[in-house]
Structure formats: structure tokens, C-alpha cells
Amino acid sequence: MRYIRYACIAVFAIALIAVALANRGPVTLKLLPDEIAGLFAVAPTVQLPLFIVIFGGILTGLLVGFIWEWMREYAVRAENARNAREVRRLEREVKRLKSEKHEGKDEVLALLDEAS
């Protein structure tokens, strides 16, 4: 199974390298459209190889998806925490009741010993 995982990682790495090599051409990224940049007299641009833009978009999408999913599952995590607290409380109560039960037997035995 480990070798299959390594093979999949290798195939994925080769595919990423092939995409990077095929998309080395520089592209210009603009922060604002030309019309709006003209109003502000600011035209921030940067030139990057296309594969960096592609990989950056993929990475940004993954991060947004992970954060979105983490926020979406907040209710489930909160419910699990409440359930865990309730379980701990009930376990303490069971332990307390068992100890009271054993103490109660000792008192009854002590009373029986006194009576005889």
C-alpha cells in the first residue's frame, strides 16, 4: 500500500512539473481594471510565470475551502464537546453513586454488628 501511495505522489509530482514547464510564459496580473486604475492614478501590476498563477489559484481555492468547511462544521464540533462534557459528568455521577452504595453497605454492616 505504501508503494502505491508513493507511485501516486510521483505521478502527481510529474504532472505538476509538466504543467509548470508548459506554462512558463510571463503574464501580467493587474490589481484593478484599467478604467478604475485611471480614476485612482494607481495601476499596480506584477509579471509572473503562468504556472505560479495557476498553482496560486489552486492553493487559494484549497485554503478557502478548508476554512469554509471548518466554519461549517463548527456546530458539529460544539455538539461533540457538549456530549463529551455530559459523558464526563455522568461518569463522575456513576462513580459517586457507586461509592455511596459501597459506603451504605458498610454502614448497614456496622449496624448489624452493633445489634449482635
NUKE-246171 format. One record per residue: residue number from 1; residue in one letter; x, y, z of N, C-alpha, C, O, CB in turn. Coordinates in Angstrom, 3 decimals, m for minus. Glycine has a CB too. Layout:
% NUKE-246171
NUM / A / X / Y / Z / X / Y / Z / X / Y / Z / X / Y / Z / X / Y / Z
...
This chain:
% NUKE-246171
1 / M / 0.831 / m1.191 / 0.000 / 0.000 / 0.000 / 0.000 / 0.879 / 1.260 / 0.000 / 0.559 / 2.261 / m0.641 / m0.947 / m0.005 / 1.220
2 / R / 1.986 / 1.178 / 0.733 / 2.901 / 2.312 / 0.803 / 3.470 / 2.624 / m0.578 / 3.625 / 3.791 / m0.937 / 4.037 / 2.028 / 1.799
3 / Y / 3.784 / 1.583 / m1.355 / 4.350 / 1.799 / m2.681 / 3.326 / 2.408 / m3.635 / 3.678 / 3.204 / m4.506 / 4.874 / 0.487 / m3.249
4 / I / 2.074 / 2.037 / m3.469 / 1.020 / 2.638 / m4.299 / 0.907 / 4.120 / m3.984 / 0.742 / 4.941 / m4.887 / m0.344 / 1.930 / m4.069
5 / R / 0.995 / 4.462 / m2.706 / 0.924 / 5.878 / m2.321 / 2.107 / 6.642 / m2.914 / 1.930 / 7.740 / m3.441 / 0.904 / 6.029 / m0.775
6 / Y / 3.309 / 6.074 / m2.833 / 4.485 / 6.726 / m3.401 / 4.347 / 6.879 / m4.914 / 4.749 / 7.899 / m5.474 / 5.752 / 5.930 / m3.063
7 / A / 3.782 / 5.877 / m5.573 / 3.584 / 5.951 / m7.020 / 2.601 / 7.066 / m7.380 / 2.816 / 7.800 / m8.345 / 3.078 / 4.602 / m7.561
8 / C / 1.530 / 7.191 / m6.608 / 0.553 / 8.257 / m6.864 / 1.176 / 9.634 / m6.645 / 0.926 / 10.561 / m7.415 / m0.680 / 8.087 / m5.957
9 / I / 1.979 / 9.764 / m5.606 / 2.654 / 11.043 / m5.346 / 3.614 / 11.363 / m6.489 / 3.703 / 12.512 / m6.922 / 3.420 / 11.002 / m3.990
10 / A / 4.323 / 10.362 / m6.974 / 5.265 / 10.574 / m8.079 / 4.537 / 10.997 / m9.350 / 4.984 / 11.913 / m10.040 / 6.078 / 9.300 / m8.343
11 / V / 3.428 / 10.348 / m9.665 / 2.651 / 10.712 / m10.856 / 2.121 / 12.142 / m10.712 / 2.154 / 12.918 / m11.668 / 1.473 / 9.713 / m11.076
12 / F / 1.638 / 12.484 / m9.531 / 1.134 / 13.839 / m9.291 / 2.261 / 14.864 / m9.423 / 2.054 / 15.928 / m10.007 / 0.485 / 13.935 / m7.893
13 / A / 3.436 / 14.567 / m8.898 / 4.579 / 15.482 / m8.996 / 5.004 / 15.661 / m10.452 / 5.305 / 16.777 / m10.878 / 5.764 / 14.958 / m8.157
14 / I / 5.031 / 14.574 / m11.213 / 5.398 / 14.666 / m12.629 / 4.384 / 15.522 / m13.381 / 4.760 / 16.328 / m14.233 / 5.488 / 13.257 / m13.264
15 / A / 3.102 / 15.351 / m13.070 / 2.069 / 16.157 / m13.726 / 2.236 / 17.637 / m13.383 / 2.104 / 18.492 / m14.259 / 0.667 / 15.671 / m13.315
16 / L / 2.520 / 17.943 / m12.131 / 2.728 / 19.348 / m11.745 / 3.953 / 19.942 / m12.432 / 3.923 / 21.092 / m12.870 / 2.879 / 19.466 / m10.222
17 / I / 5.020 / 19.171 / m12.526 / 6.227 / 19.651 / m13.208 / 5.942 / 19.880 / m14.688 / 6.414 / 20.859 / m15.267 / 7.390 / 18.646 / m13.036
18 / A / 5.171 / 18.983 / m15.305 / 4.830 / 19.136 / m16.723 / 3.991 / 20.402 / m16.936 / 4.210 / 21.135 / m17.901 / 4.062 / 17.888 / m17.236
19 / V / 3.037 / 20.659 / m16.040 / 2.221 / 21.882 / m16.153 / 3.111 / 23.112 / m15.986 / 2.957 / 24.089 / m16.718 / 1.076 / 21.890 / m15.088
20 / A / 4.031 / 23.071 / m15.037 / 4.913 / 24.209 / m14.801 / 5.810 / 24.472 / m16.009 / 6.006 / 25.623 / m16.401 / 5.768 / 23.969 / m13.555
21 / L / 6.347 / 23.418 / m16.592 / 7.222 / 23.598 / m17.747 / 6.455 / 24.077 / m18.979 / 6.995 / 24.836 / m19.784 / 7.942 / 22.297 / m18.062
22 / A / 5.221 / 23.649 / m19.133 / 4.421 / 24.038 / m20.294 / 3.883 / 25.458 / m20.167 / 3.485 / 26.051 / m21.170 / 3.268 / 23.066 / m20.483
23 / N / 3.860 / 26.015 / m18.964 / 3.264 / 27.343 / m18.744 / 4.271 / 28.288 / m18.082 / 3.988 / 28.902 / m17.053 / 1.991 / 27.228 / m17.870
24 / R / 5.444 / 28.386 / m18.693 / 6.484 / 29.252 / m18.135 / 6.369 / 30.683 / m18.604 / 7.045 / 31.556 / m18.060 / 7.840 / 28.724 / m18.489
25 / G / 5.552 / 30.952 / m19.576 / 5.447 / 32.296 / m20.144 / 4.948 / 33.315 / m19.125 / 4.066 / 33.011 / m18.321 / 4.522 / 32.280 / m21.345
26 / P / 5.508 / 34.525 / m19.155 / 5.086 / 35.540 / m18.188 / 3.704 / 36.105 / m18.536 / 3.359 / 36.279 / m19.705 / 6.117 / 36.676 / m18.129
27 / V / 2.940 / 36.379 / m17.504 / 1.638 / 37.033 / m17.651 / 1.617 / 38.236 / m16.718 / 2.297 / 38.250 / m15.692 / 0.450 / 36.045 / m17.334
28 / T / 0.838 / 39.236 / m17.078 / 0.729 / 40.439 / m16.268 / m0.555 / 40.357 / m15.464 / m1.642 / 40.200 / m16.019 / 0.757 / 41.723 / m17.147
29 / L / m0.419 / 40.463 / m14.158 / m1.581 / 40.482 / m13.275 / m1.825 / 41.920 / m12.844 / m0.911 / 42.611 / m12.394 / m1.375 / 39.548 / m12.035
30 / K / m3.061 / 42.356 / m12.988 / m3.426 / 43.714 / m12.589 / m4.368 / 43.636 / m11.403 / m5.283 / 42.812 / m11.379 / m4.081 / 44.495 / m13.767
31 / L / m4.143 / 44.493 / m10.421 / m4.998 / 44.523 / m9.252 / m6.343 / 45.166 / m9.570 / m7.374 / 44.737 / m9.051 / m4.313 / 45.266 / m8.119
32 / L / m6.342 / 46.193 / m10.420 / m7.567 / 46.913 / m10.779 / m7.726 / 46.948 / m12.292 / m6.732 / 46.934 / m13.018 / m7.549 / 48.350 / m10.208
33 / P / m8.965 / 46.991 / m12.776 / m9.173 / 47.174 / m14.220 / m8.630 / 48.546 / m14.654 / m8.495 / 49.453 / m13.832 / m10.693 / 47.046 / m14.582
34 / D / m8.322 / 48.686 / m15.944 / m7.724 / 49.931 / m16.448 / m8.593 / 51.152 / m16.161 / m8.065 / 52.211 / m15.822 / m7.480 / 49.822 / m17.945
35 / E / m9.914 / 51.025 / m16.290 / m10.801 / 52.163 / m16.082 / m10.747 / 52.660 / m14.636 / m10.676 / 53.864 / m14.392 / m12.234 / 51.787 / m16.453
36 / I / m10.780 / 51.743 / m13.697 / m10.752 / 52.135 / m12.278 / m9.353 / 52.599 / m11.891 / m9.209 / 53.533 / m11.102 / m11.197 / 50.956 / m11.371
37 / A / m8.317 / 51.956 / m12.437 / m6.949 / 52.366 / m12.138 / m6.707 / 53.791 / m12.622 / m5.948 / 54.533 / m11.998 / m5.939 / 51.400 / m12.786
38 / G / m7.346 / 54.187 / m13.734 / m7.216 / 55.555 / m14.234 / m7.823 / 56.563 / m13.280 / m7.305 / 57.672 / m13.147 / m7.869 / 55.682 / m15.595
39 / L / m8.906 / 56.206 / m12.614 / m9.535 / 57.120 / m11.653 / m8.645 / 57.360 / m10.434 / m8.582 / 58.474 / m9.915 / m10.889 / 56.563 / m11.204
40 / F / m7.970 / 56.329 / m9.988 / m7.139 / 56.440 / m8.792 / m5.690 / 56.789 / m9.114 / m4.894 / 57.017 / m8.203 / m7.187 / 55.146 / m8.014
41 / A / m5.345 / 56.834 / m10.370 / m3.978 / 57.112 / m10.824 / m2.987 / 56.096 / m10.242 / m1.814 / 56.405 / m10.031 / m3.562 / 58.546 / m10.426
42 / V / m3.473 / 54.899 / m9.991 / m2.629 / 53.816 / m9.495 / m2.928 / 52.589 / m10.347 / m4.087 / 52.217 / m10.531 / m2.881 / 53.531 / m7.959
43 / A / m1.890 / 51.973 / m10.858 / m2.079 / 50.776 / m11.678 / m1.104 / 49.694 / m11.218 / m0.116 / 49.420 / m11.898 / m1.876 / 51.095 / m13.192
44 / P / m1.380 / 49.073 / m10.055 / m0.453 / 48.041 / m9.580 / m0.527 / 46.789 / m10.445 / m1.586 / 46.183 / m10.608 / m0.754 / 47.684 / m8.121
45 / T / 0.625 / 46.422 / m10.993 / 0.710 / 45.218 / m11.821 / 1.936 / 44.423 / m11.392 / 2.866 / 44.955 / m10.785 / 0.779 / 45.577 / m13.343
46 / V / 1.913 / 43.159 / m11.718 / 3.046 / 42.281 / m11.450 / 3.117 / 41.259 / m12.572 / 2.090 / 40.785 / m13.058 / 2.916 / 41.583 / m10.051
47 / Q / 4.341 / 40.920 / m12.983 / 4.528 / 39.914 / m14.024 / 5.034 / 38.641 / m13.370 / 6.041 / 38.644 / m12.661 / 5.516 / 40.409 / m15.126
48 / L / 4.313 / 37.543 / m13.622 / 4.655 / 36.242 / m13.058 / 4.535 / 35.176 / m14.136 / 3.782 / 35.346 / m15.095 / 3.745 / 35.903 / m11.853
49 / P / 5.270 / 34.079 / m13.989 / 5.039 / 32.947 / m14.897 / 3.626 / 32.390 / m14.685 / 3.112 / 32.396 / m13.567 / 6.106 / 31.830 / m14.671
50 / L / 3.022 / 31.923 / m15.734 / 1.637 / 31.451 / m15.676 / 1.463 / 30.305 / m14.692 / 0.427 / 30.229 / m14.031 / 1.177 / 31.014 / m17.052
51 / F / 2.446 / 29.405 / m14.570 / 2.270 / 28.278 / m13.659 / 2.175 / 28.733 / m12.207 / 1.501 / 28.081 / m11.409 / 3.417 / 27.294 / m13.817
52 / I / 2.831 / 29.834 / m11.843 / 2.705 / 30.355 / m10.482 / 1.291 / 30.867 / m10.248 / 0.729 / 30.681 / m9.169 / 3.734 / 31.478 / m10.228
53 / V / 0.726 / 31.500 / m11.241 / m0.662 / 31.982 / m11.129 / m1.614 / 30.797 / m10.997 / m2.537 / 30.836 / m10.184 / m1.050 / 32.851 / m12.363
54 / I / m1.401 / 29.746 / m11.786 / m2.266 / 28.560 / m11.731 / m2.154 / 27.887 / m10.365 / m3.167 / 27.606 / m9.725 / m1.896 / 27.558 / m12.856
55 / F / m0.918 / 27.628 / m9.917 / m0.730 / 26.965 / m8.625 / m1.211 / 27.848 / m7.469 / m1.746 / 27.338 / m6.484 / 0.749 / 26.601 / m8.427
56 / G / m1.027 / 29.153 / m7.581 / m1.527 / 30.073 / m6.549 / m3.044 / 30.047 / m6.466 / m3.616 / 30.096 / m5.378 / m1.052 / 31.498 / m6.829
57 / G / m3.693 / 29.968 / m7.626 / m5.161 / 29.872 / m7.637 / m5.654 / 28.583 / m7.007 / m6.634 / 28.576 / m6.262 / m5.685 / 29.973 / m9.058
58 / I / m4.966 / 27.497 / m7.313 / m5.338 / 26.204 / m6.718 / m5.147 / 26.244 / m5.209 / m6.024 / 25.814 / m4.459 / m4.502 / 25.054 / m7.331
59 / L / m4.008 / 26.757 / m4.760 / m3.722 / 26.838 / m3.330 / m4.714 / 27.743 / m2.610 / m5.183 / 27.413 / m1.520 / m2.302 / 27.343 / m3.104
60 / T / m5.033 / 28.880 / m3.215 / m6.016 / 29.782 / m2.614 / m7.381 / 29.107 / m2.512 / m8.062 / 29.233 / m1.494 / m6.126 / 31.079 / m3.433
61 / G / m7.777 / 28.399 / m3.552 / m9.051 / 27.686 / m3.519 / m9.096 / 26.628 / m2.439 / m10.110 / 26.472 / m1.758 / m9.321 / 27.052 / m4.850
62 / L / m7.991 / 25.893 / m2.277 / m7.928 / 24.885 / m1.217 / m8.043 / 25.523 / 0.166 / m8.778 / 25.035 / 1.024 / m6.625 / 24.089 / m1.320
63 / L / m7.312 / 26.612 / 0.374 / m7.368 / 27.283 / 1.677 / m8.759 / 27.822 / 1.981 / m9.254 / 27.676 / 3.098 / m6.359 / 28.419 / 1.727
64 / V / m9.386 / 28.441 / 0.995 / m10.748 / 28.947 / 1.204 / m11.698 / 27.788 / 1.502 / m12.559 / 27.905 / 2.374 / m11.238 / 29.741 / m0.039
65 / G / m11.551 / 26.683 / 0.795 / m12.404 / 25.520 / 1.034 / m12.206 / 24.935 / 2.425 / m13.178 / 24.577 / 3.090 / m12.135 / 24.457 / m0.007
66 / F / m10.949 / 24.834 / 2.873 / m10.688 / 24.301 / 4.214 / m11.278 / 25.207 / 5.289 / m11.890 / 24.730 / 6.245 / m9.179 / 24.133 / 4.439
67 / I / m11.093 / 26.501 / 5.130 / m11.632 / 27.446 / 6.123 / m13.155 / 27.402 / 6.119 / m13.783 / 27.396 / 7.178 / m11.137 / 28.889 / 5.836
68 / W / m13.747 / 27.372 / 4.933 / m15.209 / 27.310 / 4.813 / m15.748 / 26.050 / 5.499 / m16.730 / 26.114 / 6.238 / m15.635 / 27.335 / 3.320
69 / E / m15.112 / 24.925 / 5.255 / m15.556 / 23.660 / 5.845 / m15.370 / 23.676 / 7.361 / m16.226 / 23.178 / 8.093 / m14.785 / 22.478 / 5.228
70 / W / m14.267 / 24.240 / 7.838 / m14.023 / 24.334 / 9.277 / m15.119 / 25.169 / 9.942 / m15.604 / 24.814 / 11.016 / m12.629 / 24.949 / 9.556
71 / M / m15.509 / 26.274 / 9.308 / m16.582 / 27.112 / 9.873 / m17.926 / 26.387 / 9.791 / m18.738 / 26.497 / 10.710 / m16.663 / 28.474 / 9.129
72 / R / m18.170 / 25.659 / 8.721 / m19.433 / 24.953 / 8.548 / m19.603 / 23.852 / 9.592 / m20.720 / 23.586 / 10.035 / m19.517 / 24.362 / 7.144
73 / E / m18.510 / 23.218 / 9.984 / m18.577 / 22.115 / 10.933 / m18.510 / 22.574 / 12.382 / m18.402 / 21.740 / 13.281 / m17.465 / 21.148 / 10.663
74 / Y / m18.572 / 23.871 / 12.632 / m18.492 / 24.383 / 13.997 / m19.604 / 23.788 / 14.870 / m19.351 / 23.394 / 16.008 / m18.579 / 25.921 / 13.996
75 / A / m20.816 / 23.722 / 14.348 / m21.947 / 23.199 / 15.136 / m21.700 / 21.739 / 15.533 / m22.022 / 21.339 / 16.652 / m23.271 / 23.316 / 14.332
76 / V / m21.139 / 20.958 / 14.634 / m20.864 / 19.551 / 14.939 / m19.803 / 19.439 / 16.032 / m19.947 / 18.644 / 16.961 / m20.404 / 18.798 / 13.669
77 / R / m18.734 / 20.240 / 15.921 / m17.689 / 20.207 / 16.943 / m18.225 / 20.673 / 18.287 / m17.872 / 20.103 / 19.320 / m16.500 / 21.074 / 16.523
78 / A / m19.076 / 21.704 / 18.297 / m19.650 / 22.201 / 19.550 / m20.539 / 21.140 / 20.184 / m20.495 / 20.948 / 21.399 / m20.454 / 23.493 / 19.307
79 / E / m21.339 / 20.452 / 19.387 / m22.207 / 19.395 / 19.900 / m21.372 / 18.253 / 20.477 / m21.711 / 17.707 / 21.527 / m23.139 / 18.871 / 18.788
80 / N / m20.280 / 17.889 / 19.796 / m19.397 / 16.837 / 20.311 / m18.782 / 17.247 / 21.644 / m18.653 / 16.418 / 22.545 / m18.288 / 16.518 / 19.294
81 / A / m18.404 / 18.502 / 21.779 / m17.830 / 18.976 / 23.037 / m18.871 / 18.923 / 24.155 / m18.559 / 18.528 / 25.278 / m17.288 / 20.411 / 22.877
82 / R / m20.107 / 19.322 / 23.848 / m21.179 / 19.249 / 24.848 / m21.419 / 17.803 / 25.270 / m21.563 / 17.509 / 26.456 / m22.484 / 19.865 / 24.295
83 / N / m21.458 / 16.913 / 24.300 / m21.666 / 15.497 / 24.610 / m20.527 / 14.944 / 25.468 / m20.769 / 14.176 / 26.399 / m21.792 / 14.683 / 23.315
84 / A / m19.300 / 15.327 / 25.161 / m18.157 / 14.849 / 25.941 / m18.245 / 15.357 / 27.381 / m17.952 / 14.616 / 28.319 / m16.827 / 15.303 / 25.291
85 / R / m18.648 / 16.618 / 27.559 / m18.804 / 17.147 / 28.924 / m19.898 / 16.390 / 29.667 / m19.749 / 16.077 / 30.849 / m19.133 / 18.660 / 28.892
86 / E / m20.988 / 16.098 / 28.982 / m22.095 / 15.364 / 29.605 / m21.657 / 13.955 / 29.997 / m22.011 / 13.470 / 31.072 / m23.304 / 15.297 / 28.650
87 / V / m20.895 / 13.303 / 29.136 / m20.395 / 11.955 / 29.438 / m19.498 / 11.996 / 30.671 / m19.625 / 11.157 / 31.562 / m19.620 / 11.369 / 28.227
88 / R / m18.584 / 12.979 / 30.721 / m17.711 / 13.086 / 31.901 / m18.522 / 13.331 / 33.170 / m18.226 / 12.760 / 34.220 / m16.687 / 14.219 / 31.711
89 / R / m19.555 / 14.187 / 33.074 / m20.393 / 14.471 / 34.239 / m21.124 / 13.218 / 34.701 / m21.193 / 12.936 / 35.897 / m21.401 / 15.580 / 33.919
90 / L / m21.667 / 12.468 / 33.747 / m22.384 / 11.238 / 34.095 / m21.441 / 10.182 / 34.660 / m21.817 / 9.452 / 35.577 / m23.110 / 10.684 / 32.871
91 / E / m20.230 / 10.090 / 34.134 / m19.260 / 9.134 / 34.681 / m18.910 / 9.476 / 36.120 / m18.796 / 8.590 / 36.967 / m17.987 / 9.109 / 33.825
92 / R / m18.739 / 10.779 / 36.396 / m18.468 / 11.190 / 37.785 / m19.638 / 10.848 / 38.689 / m19.446 / 10.412 / 39.824 / m18.175 / 12.699 / 37.860
93 / E / m20.864 / 11.046 / 38.182 / m22.048 / 10.748 / 38.986 / m22.154 / 9.255 / 39.261 / m22.469 / 8.854 / 40.381 / m23.314 / 11.247 / 38.282
94 / V / m21.897 / 8.432 / 38.257 / m21.934 / 6.974 / 38.447 / m20.888 / 6.559 / 39.475 / m21.158 / 5.734 / 40.348 / m21.692 / 6.232 / 37.102
95 / K / m19.706 / 7.128 / 39.369 / m18.647 / 6.806 / 40.320 / m19.050 / 7.209 / 41.731 / m18.829 / 6.464 / 42.686 / m17.339 / 7.501 / 39.924
96 / R / m19.645 / 8.391 / 41.856 / m20.095 / 8.866 / 43.177 / m21.180 / 7.952 / 43.737 / m21.149 / 7.599 / 44.915 / m20.621 / 10.318 / 43.085
97 / L / m22.144 / 7.567 / 42.890 / m23.227 / 6.707 / 43.351 / m22.710 / 5.324 / 43.745 / m23.191 / 4.736 / 44.714 / m24.293 / 6.578 / 42.268
98 / K / m21.744 / 4.809 / 43.006 / m21.171 / 3.512 / 43.370 / m20.450 / 3.594 / 44.705 / m20.541 / 2.683 / 45.528 / m20.210 / 3.025 / 42.284
99 / S / m19.731 / 4.694 / 44.913 / m19.022 / 4.825 / 46.189 / m20.023 / 4.991 / 47.339 / m19.794 / 4.469 / 48.431 / m18.043 / 6.028 / 46.148
100 / E / m21.126 / 5.708 / 47.109 / m22.161 / 5.842 / 48.141 / m22.807 / 4.489 / 48.426 / m23.131 / 4.175 / 49.571 / m23.235 / 6.867 / 47.708
101 / K / m22.991 / 3.697 / 47.379 / m23.593 / 2.379 / 47.533 / m22.703 / 1.502 / 48.407 / m23.197 / 0.801 / 49.289 / m23.823 / 1.719 / 46.158
102 / H / m21.398 / 1.538 / 48.166 / m20.466 / 0.740 / 48.965 / m20.389 / 1.262 / 50.392 / m20.291 / 0.478 / 51.336 / m19.071 / 0.744 / 48.328
103 / E / m20.432 / 2.562 / 50.553 / m20.421 / 3.134 / 51.894 / m21.686 / 2.745 / 52.642 / m21.654 / 2.465 / 53.840 / m20.283 / 4.662 / 51.833
104 / G / m22.797 / 2.733 / 51.920 / m24.076 / 2.349 / 52.528 / m24.033 / 0.926 / 53.048 / m24.584 / 0.645 / 54.112 / m25.214 / 2.498 / 51.522
105 / K / m23.395 / 0.022 / 52.324 / m23.275 / m1.361 / 52.782 / m22.443 / m1.430 / 54.052 / m22.744 / m2.193 / 54.969 / m22.653 / m2.243 / 51.689
106 / D / m21.405 / m0.632 / 54.091 / m20.561 / m0.636 / 55.281 / m21.347 / m0.157 / 56.505 / m21.180 / m0.709 / 57.593 / m19.323 / 0.250 / 55.061
107 / E / m22.191 / 0.847 / 56.348 / m22.995 / 1.358 / 57.459 / m24.000 / 0.308 / 57.932 / m24.210 / 0.128 / 59.131 / m23.728 / 2.645 / 57.044
108 / V / m24.617 / m0.382 / 56.969 / m25.580 / m1.421 / 57.321 / m24.869 / m2.555 / 58.064 / m25.361 / m3.059 / 59.073 / m26.294 / m1.961 / 56.053
109 / L / m23.713 / m2.941 / 57.547 / m22.954 / m3.992 / 58.227 / m22.531 / m3.550 / 59.624 / m22.529 / m4.338 / 60.570 / m21.721 / m4.378 / 57.404
110 / A / m22.171 / m2.268 / 59.731 / m21.788 / m1.749 / 61.072 / m22.993 / m1.795 / 62.015 / m22.832 / m2.139 / 63.186 / m21.240 / m0.276 / 60.968
111 / L / m24.182 / m1.461 / 61.542 / m25.375 / m1.503 / 62.371 / m25.701 / m2.958 / 62.795 / m26.073 / m3.223 / 63.939 / m26.570 / m0.879 / 61.609
112 / L / m25.547 / m3.879 / 61.833 / m25.792 / m5.287 / 62.146 / m24.782 / m5.792 / 63.173 / m25.127 / m6.568 / 64.064 / m25.727 / m6.145 / 60.867
113 / D / m23.537 / m5.345 / 63.042 / m22.524 / m5.751 / 64.011 / m22.845 / m5.204 / 65.405 / m22.623 / m5.882 / 66.408 / m21.136 / m5.274 / 63.561
114 / E / m23.367 / m3.979 / 65.460 / m23.722 / m3.376 / 66.749 / m24.903 / m4.114 / 67.384 / m24.954 / m4.281 / 68.603 / m24.062 / m1.878 / 66.570
115 / A / m25.845 / m4.551 / 66.559 / m27.030 / m5.212 / 67.073 / m26.687 / m6.596 / 67.642 / m27.377 / m7.059 / 68.550 / m28.084 / m5.334 / 65.971
116 / S / m25.680 / m7.246 / 67.154 / m25.394 / m8.587 / 67.632 / m24.471 / m8.620 / 68.790 / m24.148 / m9.697 / 69.291 / m24.835 / m9.394 / 66.563
